[in-house]
Amino acid sequence: MNSNIIKRIWLFYYDGFKGMTLGKTLWIIIVIKLFIMFFILKLFFFRGELSSYQNDDEKSRHVIENLTTTSKPKT
């Protein structure tokens, strides 16, 4: 019974994607955008600040200090 439901769900999506024309192009665009967001932007904009700390206690202390301290607005 369980495998029958899984098979029906698989066939539903398989037939739906097989008949797409514009949808395939849109899915390709979505996959490219996700790749850019998660891989390319991470390399350039998200630094590995926490990698310099040795254990979880030091990392958590650093995060708490940065979240709780207020900085003066730049003028």
N, CA, C and O atoms as a Tripos MOL2 file, in Angstrom:
@<TRIPOS>MOLECULE
protein
  300   299    75     0     0
PROTEIN
NO_CHARGES

@<TRIPOS>ATOM
      1 N           0.8290   -1.1940    0.0000 N.3       1 MET1
      2 CA          0.0000    0.0000    0.0000 C.3       1 MET1
      3 C           0.8660    1.2480    0.0000 C.2       1 MET1
      4 O           0.6100    2.1800   -0.7630 O.2       1 MET1
      5 N           1.8920    1.2780    0.8490 N.am      2 ASN2
      6 CA          2.7560    2.4450    0.9560 C.3       2 ASN2
      7 C           3.5240    2.6780   -0.3390 C.2       2 ASN2
      8 O           3.6660    3.8190   -0.7780 O.2       2 ASN2
      9 N           4.0230    1.6040   -0.9560 N.am      3 SER3
     10 CA          4.7620    1.7560   -2.2030 C.3       3 SER3
     11 C           3.8390    2.1890   -3.3470 C.2       3 SER3
     12 O           4.2840    2.8540   -4.2820 O.2       3 SER3
     13 N           2.5650    1.8180   -3.2780 N.am      4 ASN4
     14 CA          1.6030    2.2270   -4.2950 C.3       4 ASN4
     15 C           1.3850    3.7360   -4.2450 C.2       4 ASN4
     16 O           1.2810    4.3740   -5.2930 O.2       4 ASN4
     17 N           1.3150    4.3080   -3.0690 N.am      5 ILE5
     18 CA          1.1410    5.7500   -2.9240 C.3       5 ILE5
     19 C           2.3800    6.4850   -3.4210 C.2       5 ILE5
     20 O           2.2720    7.4930   -4.1180 O.2       5 ILE5
     21 N           3.5420    5.9820   -3.0660 N.am      6 ILE6
     22 CA          4.7810    6.6000   -3.5160 C.3       6 ILE6
     23 C           4.8860    6.5420   -5.0390 C.2       6 ILE6
     24 O           5.3090    7.5070   -5.6750 O.2       6 ILE6
     25 N           4.5010    5.4130   -5.6140 N.am      7 LYS7
     26 CA          4.5440    5.2670   -7.0690 C.3       7 LYS7
     27 C           3.5790    6.2350   -7.7420 C.2       7 LYS7
     28 O           3.9150    6.8300   -8.7660 O.2       7 LYS7
     29 N           2.3910    6.3970   -7.1820 N.am      8 ARG8
     30 CA          1.4120    7.3190   -7.7600 C.3       8 ARG8
     31 C           1.8940    8.7610   -7.6760 C.2       8 ARG8
     32 O           1.7110    9.5390   -8.6120 O.2       8 ARG8
     33 N           2.5110    9.1150   -6.5520 N.am      9 ILE9
     34 CA          3.0470   10.4740   -6.4100 C.3       9 ILE9
     35 C           4.1710   10.6920   -7.4160 C.2       9 ILE9
     36 O           4.2190   11.7320   -8.0720 O.2       9 ILE9
     37 N           5.0770    9.7210   -7.5440 N.am     10 TRP10
     38 CA          6.1810    9.8300   -8.4970 C.3      10 TRP10
     39 C           5.6520    9.9950   -9.9220 C.2      10 TRP10
     40 O           6.1220   10.8600  -10.6600 O.2      10 TRP10
     41 N           4.6990    9.1890  -10.3040 N.am     11 LEU11
     42 CA          4.1500    9.2770  -11.6600 C.3      11 LEU11
     43 C           3.4350   10.6110  -11.8940 C.2      11 LEU11
     44 O           3.4950   11.1550  -12.9960 O.2      11 LEU11
     45 N           2.7710   11.1330  -10.8900 N.am     12 PHE12
     46 CA          2.1010   12.4310  -10.9980 C.3      12 PHE12
     47 C           3.1080   13.5230  -11.3490 C.2      12 PHE12
     48 O           2.9010   14.2890  -12.2900 O.2      12 PHE12
     49 N           4.1950   13.5880  -10.5900 N.am     13 TYR13
     50 CA          5.2030   14.6150  -10.8470 C.3      13 TYR13
     51 C           5.9800   14.3410  -12.1320 C.2      13 TYR13
     52 O           6.3130   15.2670  -12.8710 O.2      13 TYR13
     53 N           6.2680   13.0730  -12.3930 N.am     14 TYR14
     54 CA          7.0060   12.7200  -13.6050 C.3      14 TYR14
     55 C           6.2280   13.1340  -14.8520 C.2      14 TYR14
     56 O           6.7960   13.7440  -15.7580 O.2      14 TYR14
     57 N           4.9410   12.8110  -14.9090 N.am     15 ASP15
     58 CA          4.1230   13.1910  -16.0580 C.3      15 ASP15
     59 C           3.9800   14.7020  -16.1630 C.2      15 ASP15
     60 O           3.9630   15.2520  -17.2630 O.2      15 ASP15
     61 N           3.8770   15.3710  -15.0230 N.am     16 GLY16
     62 CA          3.7390   16.8220  -15.0430 C.3      16 GLY16
     63 C           4.9810   17.5130  -15.5770 C.2      16 GLY16
     64 O           4.8740   18.4340  -16.3860 O.2      16 GLY16
     65 N           6.1550   17.0830  -15.1390 N.am     17 PHE17
     66 CA          7.3930   17.6990  -15.6160 C.3      17 PHE17
     67 C           7.7170   17.3040  -17.0560 C.2      17 PHE17
     68 O           8.3460   18.0710  -17.7850 O.2      17 PHE17
     69 N           7.2930   16.1180  -17.4620 N.am     18 LYS18
     70 CA          7.5660   15.6620  -18.8200 C.3      18 LYS18
     71 C           6.8190   16.5130  -19.8410 C.2      18 LYS18
     72 O           7.3240   16.7470  -20.9390 O.2      18 LYS18
     73 N           5.6340   16.9720  -19.4940 N.am     19 GLY19
     74 CA          4.8380   17.7450  -20.4270 C.3      19 GLY19
     75 C           5.1160   19.2420  -20.4180 C.2      19 GLY19
     76 O           4.4850   19.9920  -21.1630 O.2      19 GLY19
     77 N           6.0320   19.6780  -19.6010 N.am     20 MET20
     78 CA          6.3150   21.1150  -19.5070 C.3      20 MET20
     79 C           7.1390   21.6150  -20.6850 C.2      20 MET20
     80 O           7.9910   20.9000  -21.2130 O.2      20 MET20
     81 N           6.8720   22.8580  -21.0900 N.am     21 THR21
     82 CA          7.7520   23.5140  -22.0520 C.3      21 THR21
     83 C           8.3270   24.7840  -21.4140 C.2      21 THR21
     84 O           9.5420   24.9050  -21.2640 O.2      21 THR21
     85 N           7.4790   25.7080  -21.0470 N.am     22 LEU22
     86 CA          7.9300   26.9280  -20.3910 C.3      22 LEU22
     87 C           8.3840   26.6360  -18.9660 C.2      22 LEU22
     88 O           9.3020   27.2850  -18.4650 O.2      22 LEU22
     89 N           7.7640   25.6840  -18.3190 N.am     23 GLY23
     90 CA          8.1010   25.3400  -16.9490 C.3      23 GLY23
     91 C           9.5360   24.8590  -16.7830 C.2      23 GLY23
     92 O          10.1740   25.1430  -15.7690 O.2      23 GLY23
     93 N          10.0450   24.1360  -17.7670 N.am     24 LYS24
     94 CA         11.4310   23.6710  -17.6900 C.3      24 LYS24
     95 C          12.3890   24.8480  -17.6770 C.2      24 LYS24
     96 O          13.3600   24.8580  -16.9200 O.2      24 LYS24
     97 N          12.1170   25.8400  -18.5150 N.am     25 THR25
     98 CA         12.9680   27.0340  -18.5440 C.3      25 THR25
     99 C          12.9060   27.7650  -17.2190 C.2      25 THR25
    100 O          13.9320   28.2340  -16.7260 O.2      25 THR25
    101 N          11.7350   27.8720  -16.6370 N.am     26 LEU26
    102 CA         11.6000   28.5470  -15.3540 C.3      26 LEU26
    103 C          12.3310   27.7950  -14.2530 C.2      26 LEU26
    104 O          12.9560   28.4150  -13.3930 O.2      26 LEU26
    105 N          12.2610   26.4600  -14.2660 N.am     27 TRP27
    106 CA         12.9830   25.6790  -13.2620 C.3      27 TRP27
    107 C          14.4900   25.8270  -13.4190 C.2      27 TRP27
    108 O          15.2160   25.8450  -12.4240 O.2      27 TRP27
    109 N          14.9680   25.9320  -14.6520 N.am     28 ILE28
    110 CA         16.4040   26.1550  -14.8760 C.3      28 ILE28
    111 C          16.8150   27.5030  -14.3030 C.2      28 ILE28
    112 O          17.8710   27.6130  -13.6800 O.2      28 ILE28
    113 N          15.9980   28.5250  -14.5050 N.am     29 ILE29
    114 CA         16.2880   29.8530  -13.9500 C.3      29 ILE29
    115 C          16.3000   29.7980  -12.4240 C.2      29 ILE29
    116 O          17.1690   30.3990  -11.7920 O.2      29 ILE29
    117 N          15.3520   29.0890  -11.8310 N.am     30 ILE30
    118 CA         15.2950   28.9600  -10.3710 C.3      30 ILE30
    119 C          16.5450   28.2620   -9.8450 C.2      30 ILE30
    120 O          17.1200   28.7010   -8.8490 O.2      30 ILE30
    121 N          16.9690   27.1940  -10.4890 N.am     31 VAL31
    122 CA         18.1590   26.4610  -10.0460 C.3      31 VAL31
    123 C          19.4090   27.3360  -10.1660 C.2      31 VAL31
    124 O          20.2620   27.3100   -9.2780 O.2      31 VAL31
    125 N          19.5290   28.1030  -11.2400 N.am     32 ILE32
    126 CA         20.6790   28.9940  -11.4010 C.3      32 ILE32
    127 C          20.6840   30.0570  -10.3120 C.2      32 ILE32
    128 O          21.7380   30.3530   -9.7500 O.2      32 ILE32
    129 N          19.5260   30.6390  -10.0030 N.am     33 LYS33
    130 CA         19.4500   31.6560   -8.9540 C.3      33 LYS33
    131 C          19.8030   31.0710   -7.5900 C.2      33 LYS33
    132 O          20.4950   31.7200   -6.8050 O.2      33 LYS33
    133 N          19.3450   29.8670   -7.2960 N.am     34 LEU34
    134 CA         19.6970   29.2190   -6.0280 C.3      34 LEU34
    135 C          21.1960   28.9460   -5.9480 C.2      34 LEU34
    136 O          21.8060   29.1080   -4.8910 O.2      34 LEU34
    137 N          21.7840   28.5330   -7.0620 N.am     35 PHE35
    138 CA         23.2230   28.3110   -7.0860 C.3      35 PHE35
    139 C          23.9690   29.6060   -6.7890 C.2      35 PHE35
    140 O          24.9160   29.6150   -6.0020 O.2      35 PHE35
    141 N          23.5480   30.6870   -7.4100 N.am     36 ILE36
    142 CA         24.1960   31.9790   -7.1680 C.3      36 ILE36
    143 C          24.0320   32.3880   -5.7120 C.2      36 ILE36
    144 O          24.9930   32.8350   -5.0850 O.2      36 ILE36
    145 N          22.8390   32.2440   -5.1690 N.am     37 MET37
    146 CA         22.6040   32.6800   -3.7920 C.3      37 MET37
    147 C          23.4050   31.8690   -2.7860 C.2      37 MET37
    148 O          23.9920   32.4420   -1.8680 O.2      37 MET37
    149 N          23.4440   30.5680   -2.9340 N.am     38 PHE38
    150 CA         24.0380   29.7380   -1.8960 C.3      38 PHE38
    151 C          25.5190   29.4700   -2.0710 C.2      38 PHE38
    152 O          26.1990   29.1950   -1.0830 O.2      38 PHE38
    153 N          26.0450   29.5360   -3.2690 N.am     39 PHE39
    154 CA         27.4490   29.2050   -3.4670 C.3      39 PHE39
    155 C          28.2970   30.4230   -3.7980 C.2      39 PHE39
    156 O          29.3180   30.6620   -3.1540 O.2      39 PHE39
    157 N          27.8910   31.1820   -4.7820 N.am     40 ILE40
    158 CA         28.6960   32.3240   -5.2190 C.3      40 ILE40
    159 C          28.6970   33.4300   -4.1680 C.2      40 ILE40
    160 O          29.7630   33.9260   -3.8050 O.2      40 ILE40
    161 N          27.5230   33.8270   -3.6700 N.am     41 LEU41
    162 CA         27.4560   34.9030   -2.6800 C.3      41 LEU41
    163 C          28.1500   34.5160   -1.3760 C.2      41 LEU41
    164 O          28.7410   35.3680   -0.7130 O.2      41 LEU41
    165 N          28.0820   33.2540   -1.0090 N.am     42 LYS42
    166 CA         28.7430   32.8130    0.2170 C.3      42 LYS42
    167 C          30.2490   32.9940    0.1080 C.2      42 LYS42
    168 O          30.9020   33.3700    1.0820 O.2      42 LYS42
    169 N          30.7930   32.7350   -1.0470 N.am     43 LEU43
    170 CA         32.2370   32.8710   -1.2290 C.3      43 LEU43
    171 C          32.7110   34.3110   -1.0780 C.2      43 LEU43
    172 O          33.7880   34.5560   -0.5340 O.2      43 LEU43
    173 N          31.9170   35.2640   -1.5530 N.am     44 PHE44
    174 CA         32.3710   36.6480   -1.5870 C.3      44 PHE44
    175 C          31.8880   37.5000   -0.4240 C.2      44 PHE44
    176 O          32.5900   38.4280   -0.0230 O.2      44 PHE44
    177 N          30.7170   37.2190    0.1320 N.am     45 PHE45
    178 CA         30.1420   38.1250    1.1180 C.3      45 PHE45
    179 C          30.0840   37.5860    2.5350 C.2      45 PHE45
    180 O          30.0290   38.3750    3.4780 O.2      45 PHE45
    181 N          30.0950   36.2980    2.7190 N.am     46 PHE46
    182 CA         29.9680   35.7470    4.0610 C.3      46 PHE46
    183 C          31.3200   35.2210    4.5130 C.2      46 PHE46
    184 O          31.8000   34.1900    4.0430 O.2      46 PHE46
    185 N          31.9070   35.9450    5.4210 N.am     47 ARG47
    186 CA         33.2320   35.5750    5.9110 C.3      47 ARG47
    187 C          33.1220   34.4490    6.9220 C.2      47 ARG47
    188 O          32.0710   34.2230    7.5220 O.2      47 ARG47
    189 N          34.2060   33.7670    7.0920 N.am     48 GLY48
    190 CA         34.2680   32.6910    8.0700 C.3      48 GLY48
    191 C          34.8250   33.2100    9.3850 C.2      48 GLY48
    192 O          35.8810   32.7580    9.8280 O.2      48 GLY48
    193 N          34.1270   34.1610   10.0230 N.am     49 GLU49
    194 CA         34.6140   34.7520   11.2640 C.3      49 GLU49
    195 C          34.7470   33.7270   12.3780 C.2      49 GLU49
    196 O          35.6770   33.8000   13.1820 O.2      49 GLU49
    197 N          33.8500   32.7970   12.4290 N.am     50 LEU50
    198 CA         33.8340   31.8460   13.5400 C.3      50 LEU50
    199 C          34.8620   30.7350   13.3790 C.2      50 LEU50
    200 O          35.0830   29.9640   14.3120 O.2      50 LEU50
    201 N          35.4870   30.6410   12.2240 N.am     51 SER51
    202 CA         36.4460   29.5570   12.0300 C.3      51 SER51
    203 C          37.7370   29.7780   12.8200 C.2      51 SER51
    204 O          38.5190   28.8440   12.9950 O.2      51 SER51
    205 N          37.9690   31.0000   13.2970 N.am     52 SER52
    206 CA         39.1920   31.2630   14.0520 C.3      52 SER52
    207 C          39.0800   30.8120   15.5110 C.2      52 SER52
    208 O          40.0850   30.7710   16.2210 O.2      52 SER52
    209 N          37.8730   30.4740   15.9630 N.am     53 TYR53
    210 CA         37.6800   30.0370   17.3430 C.3      53 TYR53
    211 C          37.8160   28.5270   17.4300 C.2      53 TYR53
    212 O          37.4770   27.8000   16.4960 O.2      53 TYR53
    213 N          38.3220   28.0690   18.5740 N.am     54 GLN54
    214 CA         38.6470   26.6600   18.7240 C.3      54 GLN54
    215 C          37.4510   25.7820   19.1190 C.2      54 GLN54
    216 O          37.3310   24.6520   18.6450 O.2      54 GLN54
    217 N          36.5650   26.3000   19.9870 N.am     55 ASN55
    218 CA         35.4700   25.4460   20.4520 C.3      55 ASN55
    219 C          34.1520   26.2100   20.4060 C.2      55 ASN55
    220 O          34.1110   27.3990   20.0900 O.2      55 ASN55
    221 N          33.0810   25.4990   20.7290 N.am     56 ASP56
    222 CA         31.7430   26.0790   20.6350 C.3      56 ASP56
    223 C          31.5060   27.1760   21.6580 C.2      56 ASP56
    224 O          30.7500   28.1110   21.3950 O.2      56 ASP56
    225 N          32.1410   27.0770   22.8250 N.am     57 ASP57
    226 CA         31.9610   28.1100   23.8460 C.3      57 ASP57
    227 C          32.5020   29.4600   23.3680 C.2      57 ASP57
    228 O          31.8610   30.4930   23.5630 O.2      57 ASP57
    229 N          33.6650   29.4480   22.7520 N.am     58 GLU58
    230 CA         34.2330   30.6930   22.2340 C.3      58 GLU58
    231 C          33.3850   31.2630   21.1080 C.2      58 GLU58
    232 O          33.1990   32.4770   21.0210 O.2      58 GLU58
    233 N          32.8730   30.3950   20.2500 N.am     59 LYS59
    234 CA         32.0210   30.8410   19.1440 C.3      59 LYS59
    235 C          30.7320   31.4620   19.6780 C.2      59 LYS59
    236 O          30.3140   32.5260   19.2220 O.2      59 LYS59
    237 N          30.1100   30.7970   20.6370 N.am     60 SER60
    238 CA         28.8500   31.3200   21.1710 C.3      60 SER60
    239 C          29.0770   32.6260   21.9160 C.2      60 SER60
    240 O          28.2400   33.5250   21.8420 O.2      60 SER60
    241 N          30.1870   32.7520   22.6300 N.am     61 ARG61
    242 CA         30.5000   33.9960   23.3240 C.3      61 ARG61
    243 C          30.6810   35.1400   22.3300 C.2      61 ARG61
    244 O          30.2140   36.2520   22.5740 O.2      61 ARG61
    245 N          31.3440   34.8780   21.2300 N.am     62 HIS62
    246 CA         31.5420   35.8920   20.1960 C.3      62 HIS62
    247 C          30.2000   36.3370   19.5910 C.2      62 HIS62
    248 O          29.9630   37.5300   19.4050 O.2      62 HIS62
    249 N          29.3370   35.3770   19.2900 N.am     63 VAL63
    250 CA         28.0370   35.6990   18.7060 C.3      63 VAL63
    251 C          27.2000   36.5190   19.6870 C.2      63 VAL63
    252 O          26.5880   37.5110   19.2920 O.2      63 VAL63
    253 N          27.1640   36.1230   20.9450 N.am     64 ILE64
    254 CA         26.3800   36.8400   21.9530 C.3      64 ILE64
    255 C          26.8980   38.2630   22.1240 C.2      64 ILE64
    256 O          26.1100   39.2020   22.2380 O.2      64 ILE64
    257 N          28.2070   38.4270   22.1420 N.am     65 GLU65
    258 CA         28.7690   39.7690   22.2800 C.3      65 GLU65
    259 C          28.3920   40.6550   21.1060 C.2      65 GLU65
    260 O          28.0840   41.8320   21.2950 O.2      65 GLU65
    261 N          28.4100   40.1160   19.9100 N.am     66 ASN66
    262 CA         28.0660   40.9120   18.7300 C.3      66 ASN66
    263 C          26.5740   41.1980   18.6430 C.2      66 ASN66
    264 O          26.1790   42.2250   18.0910 O.2      66 ASN66
    265 N          25.7450   40.3210   19.1700 N.am     67 LEU67
    266 CA         24.3010   40.5550   19.1290 C.3      67 LEU67
    267 C          23.8430   41.5220   20.2120 C.2      67 LEU67
    268 O          22.8710   42.2520   20.0200 O.2      67 LEU67
    269 N          24.5340   41.5340   21.3460 N.am     68 THR68
    270 CA         24.0550   42.3390   22.4680 C.3      68 THR68
    271 C          24.7180   43.7040   22.5710 C.2      68 THR68
    272 O          24.1870   44.5810   23.2510 O.2      68 THR68
    273 N          25.8370   43.9130   21.9340 N.am     69 THR69
    274 CA         26.4670   45.2370   22.0260 C.3      69 THR69
    275 C          25.8800   46.1510   20.9700 C.2      69 THR69
    276 O          25.5820   45.7430   19.8480 O.2      69 THR69
    277 N          25.7260   47.3940   21.3670 N.am     70 THR70
    278 CA         25.1930   48.3880   20.4380 C.3      70 THR70
    279 C          26.3650   49.1930   19.8850 C.2      70 THR70
    280 O          27.3170   49.5150   20.5960 O.2      70 THR70
    281 N          26.2680   49.4960   18.6420 N.am     71 SER71
    282 CA         27.3170   50.3020   18.0220 C.3      71 SER71
    283 C          26.7790   51.6970   17.7700 C.2      71 SER71
    284 O          25.5800   51.8910   17.5700 O.2      71 SER71
    285 N          27.6750   52.6550   17.7840 N.am     72 LYS72
    286 CA         27.2810   54.0290   17.5190 C.3      72 LYS72
    287 C          27.0050   54.1960   16.0400 C.2      72 LYS72
    288 O          27.7420   53.6590   15.2130 O.2      72 LYS72
    289 N          25.9530   54.9340   15.6850 N.am     73 PRO73
    290 CA         25.6620   55.1430   14.2770 C.3      73 PRO73
    291 C          26.7640   55.9580   13.6060 C.2      73 PRO73
    292 O          27.3080   56.8910   14.1960 O.2      73 PRO73
    293 N          27.0750   55.6030   12.4010 N.am     74 LYS74
    294 CA         28.1140   56.3220   11.6580 C.3      74 LYS74
    295 C          27.5600   57.6470   11.1840 C.2      74 LYS74
    296 O          26.4470   57.7280   10.6630 O.2      74 LYS74
    297 N          28.3590   58.6860   11.3740 N.am     75 THR75
    298 CA         27.9110   60.0220   10.9420 C.3      75 THR75
    299 C          28.7870   60.5420    9.8400 C.2      75 THR75
    300 O          28.5680   61.6480    9.3470 O.2      75 THR75
@<TRIPOS>BOND
     1     1     2 1
     2     2     3 1
     3     3     4 2
     4     3     5 am
     5     5     6 1
     6     6     7 1
     7     7     8 2
     8     7     9 am
     9     9    10 1
    10    10    11 1
    11    11    12 2
    12    11    13 am
    13    13    14 1
    14    14    15 1
    15    15    16 2
    16    15    17 am
    17    17    18 1
    18    18    19 1
    19    19    20 2
    20    19    21 am
    21    21    22 1
    22    22    23 1
    23    23    24 2
    24    23    25 am
    25    25    26 1
    26    26    27 1
    27    27    28 2
    28    27    29 am
    29    29    30 1
    30    30    31 1
    31    31    32 2
    32    31    33 am
    33    33    34 1
    34    34    35 1
    35    35    36 2
    36    35    37 am
    37    37    38 1
    38    38    39 1
    39    39    40 2
    40    39    41 am
    41    41    42 1
    42    42    43 1
    43    43    44 2
    44    43    45 am
    45    45    46 1
    46    46    47 1
    47    47    48 2
    48    47    49 am
    49    49    50 1
    50    50    51 1
    51    51    52 2
    52    51    53 am
    53    53    54 1
    54    54    55 1
    55    55    56 2
    56    55    57 am
    57    57    58 1
    58    58    59 1
    59    59    60 2
    60    59    61 am
    61    61    62 1
    62    62    63 1
    63    63    64 2
    64    63    65 am
    65    65    66 1
    66    66    67 1
    67    67    68 2
    68    67    69 am
    69    69    70 1
    70    70    71 1
    71    71    72 2
    72    71    73 am
    73    73    74 1
    74    74    75 1
    75    75    76 2
    76    75    77 am
    77    77    78 1
    78    78    79 1
    79    79    80 2
    80    79    81 am
    81    81    82 1
    82    82    83 1
    83    83    84 2
    84    83    85 am
    85    85    86 1
    86    86    87 1
    87    87    88 2
    88    87    89 am
    89    89    90 1
    90    90    91 1
    91    91    92 2
    92    91    93 am
    93    93    94 1
    94    94    95 1
    95    95    96 2
    96    95    97 am
    97    97    98 1
    98    98    99 1
    99    99   100 2
   100    99   101 am
   101   101   102 1
   102   102   103 1
   103   103   104 2
   104   103   105 am
   105   105   106 1
   106   106   107 1
   107   107   108 2
   108   107   109 am
   109   109   110 1
   110   110   111 1
   111   111   112 2
   112   111   113 am
   113   113   114 1
   114   114   115 1
   115   115   116 2
   116   115   117 am
   117   117   118 1
   118   118   119 1
   119   119   120 2
   120   119   121 am
   121   121   122 1
   122   122   123 1
   123   123   124 2
   124   123   125 am
   125   125   126 1
   126   126   127 1
   127   127   128 2
   128   127   129 am
   129   129   130 1
   130   130   131 1
   131   131   132 2
   132   131   133 am
   133   133   134 1
   134   134   135 1
   135   135   136 2
   136   135   137 am
   137   137   138 1
   138   138   139 1
   139   139   140 2
   140   139   141 am
   141   141   142 1
   142   142   143 1
   143   143   144 2
   144   143   145 am
   145   145   146 1
   146   146   147 1
   147   147   148 2
   148   147   149 am
   149   149   150 1
   150   150   151 1
   151   151   152 2
   152   151   153 am
   153   153   154 1
   154   154   155 1
   155   155   156 2
   156   155   157 am
   157   157   158 1
   158   158   159 1
   159   159   160 2
   160   159   161 am
   161   161   162 1
   162   162   163 1
   163   163   164 2
   164   163   165 am
   165   165   166 1
   166   166   167 1
   167   167   168 2
   168   167   169 am
   169   169   170 1
   170   170   171 1
   171   171   172 2
   172   171   173 am
   173   173   174 1
   174   174   175 1
   175   175   176 2
   176   175   177 am
   177   177   178 1
   178   178   179 1
   179   179   180 2
   180   179   181 am
   181   181   182 1
   182   182   183 1
   183   183   184 2
   184   183   185 am
   185   185   186 1
   186   186   187 1
   187   187   188 2
   188   187   189 am
   189   189   190 1
   190   190   191 1
   191   191   192 2
   192   191   193 am
   193   193   194 1
   194   194   195 1
   195   195   196 2
   196   195   197 am
   197   197   198 1
   198   198   199 1
   199   199   200 2
   200   199   201 am
   201   201   202 1
   202   202   203 1
   203   203   204 2
   204   203   205 am
   205   205   206 1
   206   206   207 1
   207   207   208 2
   208   207   209 am
   209   209   210 1
   210   210   211 1
   211   211   212 2
   212   211   213 am
   213   213   214 1
   214   214   215 1
   215   215   216 2
   216   215   217 am
   217   217   218 1
   218   218   219 1
   219   219   220 2
   220   219   221 am
   221   221   222 1
   222   222   223 1
   223   223   224 2
   224   223   225 am
   225   225   226 1
   226   226   227 1
   227   227   228 2
   228   227   229 am
   229   229   230 1
   230   230   231 1
   231   231   232 2
   232   231   233 am
   233   233   234 1
   234   234   235 1
   235   235   236 2
   236   235   237 am
   237   237   238 1
   238   238   239 1
   239   239   240 2
   240   239   241 am
   241   241   242 1
   242   242   243 1
   243   243   244 2
   244   243   245 am
   245   245   246 1
   246   246   247 1
   247   247   248 2
   248   247   249 am
   249   249   250 1
   250   250   251 1
   251   251   252 2
   252   251   253 am
   253   253   254 1
   254   254   255 1
   255   255   256 2
   256   255   257 am
   257   257   258 1
   258   258   259 1
   259   259   260 2
   260   259   261 am
   261   261   262 1
   262   262   263 1
   263   263   264 2
   264   263   265 am
   265   265   266 1
   266   266   267 1
   267   267   268 2
   268   267   269 am
   269   269   270 1
   270   270   271 1
   271   271   272 2
   272   271   273 am
   273   273   274 1
   274   274   275 1
   275   275   276 2
   276   275   277 am
   277   277   278 1
   278   278   279 1
   279   279   280 2
   280   279   281 am
   281   281   282 1
   282   282   283 1
   283   283   284 2
   284   283   285 am
   285   285   286 1
   286   286   287 1
   287   287   288 2
   288   287   289 am
   289   289   290 1
   290   290   291 1
   291   291   292 2
   292   291   293 am
   293   293   294 1
   294   294   295 1
   295   295   296 2
   296   295   297 am
   297   297   298 1
   298   298   299 1
   299   299   300 2
@<TRIPOS>SUBSTRUCTURE
     1 MET1         2 RESIDUE 1 A MET
     2 ASN2         6 RESIDUE 1 A ASN
     3 SER3        10 RESIDUE 1 A SER
     4 ASN4        14 RESIDUE 1 A ASN
     5 ILE5        18 RESIDUE 1 A ILE
     6 ILE6        22 RESIDUE 1 A ILE
     7 LYS7        26 RESIDUE 1 A LYS
     8 ARG8        30 RESIDUE 1 A ARG
     9 ILE9        34 RESIDUE 1 A ILE
    10 TRP10       38 RESIDUE 1 A TRP
    11 LEU11       42 RESIDUE 1 A LEU
    12 PHE12       46 RESIDUE 1 A PHE
    13 TYR13       50 RESIDUE 1 A TYR
    14 TYR14       54 RESIDUE 1 A TYR
    15 ASP15       58 RESIDUE 1 A ASP
    16 GLY16       62 RESIDUE 1 A GLY
    17 PHE17       66 RESIDUE 1 A PHE
    18 LYS18       70 RESIDUE 1 A LYS
    19 GLY19       74 RESIDUE 1 A GLY
    20 MET20       78 RESIDUE 1 A MET
    21 THR21       82 RESIDUE 1 A THR
    22 LEU22       86 RESIDUE 1 A LEU
    23 GLY23       90 RESIDUE 1 A GLY
    24 LYS24       94 RESIDUE 1 A LYS
    25 THR25       98 RESIDUE 1 A THR
    26 LEU26      102 RESIDUE 1 A LEU
    27 TRP27      106 RESIDUE 1 A TRP
    28 ILE28      110 RESIDUE 1 A ILE
    29 ILE29      114 RESIDUE 1 A ILE
    30 ILE30      118 RESIDUE 1 A ILE
    31 VAL31      122 RESIDUE 1 A VAL
    32 ILE32      126 RESIDUE 1 A ILE
    33 LYS33      130 RESIDUE 1 A LYS
    34 LEU34      134 RESIDUE 1 A LEU
    35 PHE35      138 RESIDUE 1 A PHE
    36 ILE36      142 RESIDUE 1 A ILE
    37 MET37      146 RESIDUE 1 A MET
    38 PHE38      150 RESIDUE 1 A PHE
    39 PHE39      154 RESIDUE 1 A PHE
    40 ILE40      158 RESIDUE 1 A ILE
    41 LEU41      162 RESIDUE 1 A LEU
    42 LYS42      166 RESIDUE 1 A LYS
    43 LEU43      170 RESIDUE 1 A LEU
    44 PHE44      174 RESIDUE 1 A PHE
    45 PHE45      178 RESIDUE 1 A PHE
    46 PHE46      182 RESIDUE 1 A PHE
    47 ARG47      186 RESIDUE 1 A ARG
    48 GLY48      190 RESIDUE 1 A GLY
    49 GLU49      194 RESIDUE 1 A GLU
    50 LEU50      198 RESIDUE 1 A LEU
    51 SER51      202 RESIDUE 1 A SER
    52 SER52      206 RESIDUE 1 A SER
    53 TYR53      210 RESIDUE 1 A TYR
    54 GLN54      214 RESIDUE 1 A GLN
    55 ASN55      218 RESIDUE 1 A ASN
    56 ASP56      222 RESIDUE 1 A ASP
    57 ASP57      226 RESIDUE 1 A ASP
    58 GLU58      230 RESIDUE 1 A GLU
    59 LYS59      234 RESIDUE 1 A LYS
    60 SER60      238 RESIDUE 1 A SER
    61 ARG61      242 RESIDUE 1 A ARG
    62 HIS62      246 RESIDUE 1 A HIS
    63 VAL63      250 RESIDUE 1 A VAL
    64 ILE64      254 RESIDUE 1 A ILE
    65 GLU65      258 RESIDUE 1 A GLU
    66 ASN66      262 RESIDUE 1 A ASN
    67 LEU67      266 RESIDUE 1 A LEU
    68 THR68      270 RESIDUE 1 A THR
    69 THR69      274 RESIDUE 1 A THR
    70 THR70      278 RESIDUE 1 A THR
    71 SER71      282 RESIDUE 1 A SER
    72 LYS72      286 RESIDUE 1 A LYS
    73 PRO73      290 RESIDUE 1 A PRO
    74 LYS74      294 RESIDUE 1 A LYS
    75 THR75      298 RESIDUE 1 A THR
